[in-house]
Amino acid sequence: MTDLLSVEHLSFGFHDRQLYSDLSFALKEGSMTSLIGANGVGKTTLIRLLMGQLRPQSGQIKFMPNMRLGYVPQFRNIDPEYPLSIRSFVQLNQLQHGFPWHTPKEKRQLDAVLAQTHLTARQHQLLGRASGGEKQKAYLAQALLTAPNFLILDEATASLDVNTKTELMTLVQELNATLKLTVLFVTHDLQLAKDYTQQYLLLTPKGHELRRTTEMDESRMPKELRPVTGVQ
Ligand SMILES: Nc1ncnc2c1ncn2[C@@H]1O[C@H](COP(=O)(O)OP(=O)(O)OP(=O)(O)O)[C@@H](O)[C@H]1O
């Protein structure tokens, strides 16, 4: 299988702190990878580098030519009085052509994405009154509207309850299987990493490792990462 992403000898730091000095790894097309590491080790910074918001100090970030990136941010609280329905919120990602209306093709795409994320029945619910899981699925649906083949989930399950986390990750797994989405999942939750992704990229101040989650040695993981309990 081809590499969707290849990072070669990347180095980056902020003025007072070097985060990586020789970071190299590749993600295969269609793979699911957890990005894990202690607080402040540089996970978000790596995502910002991948998204082109920061430039490497040296080294290279290469994507396959037809890479289309979708980004799902961390769950945020939304004001209960937020005026848009789930459908209208998801649709915001389609208003980039500058017209305040939607073409029949866009409506079909929107309906398809709402169905993919199991939101069809709840699409007229006000987003502010939706459950945490529905809100997070709305962010996911918004990202899917641009038909990405690479999806970055940035702590997207943090602050969701266990059942909702499971539901969201099952959905992401379905999308990975049906759309061949390559997934990079930033998480502090080792159990989710083991249950839903095949490999993990661990960042530590001393270096990094990319391994299969079946080979994860919990005792070598940073202490603050949630212990693997085996209970879902
Ligand atoms: N714009 C910036 N300017 C200076 N330092 C920064 C900037 N952004 C992040 N940092 C620092 O870089 C380090 C890595 O931050 P980053 O947010 O990438 O870590 P993280 O692994 O995502 O942490 P967490 O798990 O807590 O979200 C931290 O020490 C942070 O304070």
The ligand as an SDF file (V2000), in Angstrom:
LIG
                    3D

 31 33  0  0  0  0  0  0  0  0999 V2000
    2.8410   29.1570   19.5770 N   0  0  0  0  0  0  0  0  0  0  0  0
    3.6650   28.6930   20.5320 C   0  0  0  0  0  0  0  0  0  0  0  0
    4.7020   29.4370   20.9760 N   0  0  0  0  0  0  0  0  0  0  0  0
    5.5650   28.9620   21.9150 C   0  0  0  0  0  0  0  0  0  0  0  0
    5.4470   27.7450   22.4870 N   0  0  0  0  0  0  0  0  0  0  0  0
    4.4190   26.9740   22.1020 C   0  0  0  0  0  0  0  0  0  0  0  0
    3.4660   27.4020   21.1050 C   0  0  0  0  0  0  0  0  0  0  0  0
    2.5660   26.3920   20.9040 N   0  0  0  0  0  0  0  0  0  0  0  0
    2.9120   25.4020   21.7500 C   0  0  0  0  0  0  0  0  0  0  0  0
    4.0180   25.7340   22.4480 N   0  0  0  0  0  0  0  0  0  0  0  0
    4.7090   24.8900   23.4280 C   0  0  0  0  0  0  0  0  0  0  0  0
    5.1760   23.7390   22.7380 O   0  0  0  0  0  0  0  0  0  0  0  0
    5.0240   22.5790   23.5650 C   0  0  0  0  0  0  0  0  0  0  0  0
    4.1940   21.5350   22.8550 C   0  0  0  0  0  0  0  0  0  0  0  0
    2.8460   21.9940   22.7750 O   0  0  0  0  0  0  0  0  0  0  0  0
    1.7060   21.1060   22.1200 P   0  0  0  0  0  0  0  0  0  0  0  0
    0.4250   21.8690   22.2570 O   0  0  0  0  0  0  0  0  0  0  0  0
    2.1140   20.7040   20.7560 O   0  0  0  0  0  0  0  0  0  0  0  0
    1.6960   19.8230   23.0690 O   0  0  0  0  0  0  0  0  0  0  0  0
    0.6380   18.6220   23.1600 P   0  0  0  0  0  0  0  0  0  0  0  0
    1.4290   17.3560   23.1310 O   0  0  0  0  0  0  0  0  0  0  0  0
   -0.4090   18.7870   22.1130 O   0  0  0  0  0  0  0  0  0  0  0  0
    0.0430   18.8490   24.6130 O   0  0  0  0  0  0  0  0  0  0  0  0
   -1.4090   18.4840   25.2420 P   0  0  0  0  0  0  0  0  0  0  0  0
   -1.4710   16.9880   25.3360 O   0  0  0  0  0  0  0  0  0  0  0  0
   -1.3530   19.1290   26.5750 O   0  0  0  0  0  0  0  0  0  0  0  0
   -2.4520   19.0670   24.3190 O   0  0  0  0  0  0  0  0  0  0  0  0
    4.4430   23.0750   24.8770 C   0  0  0  0  0  0  0  0  0  0  0  0
    5.5000   23.2740   25.7760 O   0  0  0  0  0  0  0  0  0  0  0  0
    3.7780   24.3740   24.5030 C   0  0  0  0  0  0  0  0  0  0  0  0
    3.7470   25.2600   25.6050 O   0  0  0  0  0  0  0  0  0  0  0  0
  1  2  1  0
  2  3  1  0
  2  7  2  0
  3  4  2  0
  4  5  1  0
  5  6  2  0
  6  7  1  0
  6 10  1  0
  7  8  1  0
  8  9  2  0
  9 10  1  0
 10 11  1  0
 11 12  1  0
 11 30  1  0
 12 13  1  0
 13 14  1  0
 13 28  1  0
 14 15  1  0
 15 16  1  0
 16 17  2  0
 16 18  1  0
 16 19  1  0
 19 20  1  0
 20 21  2  0
 20 22  1  0
 20 23  1  0
 23 24  1  0
 24 25  2  0
 24 26  1  0
 24 27  1  0
 28 29  1  0
 28 30  1  0
 30 31  1  0
M  END
$$$$
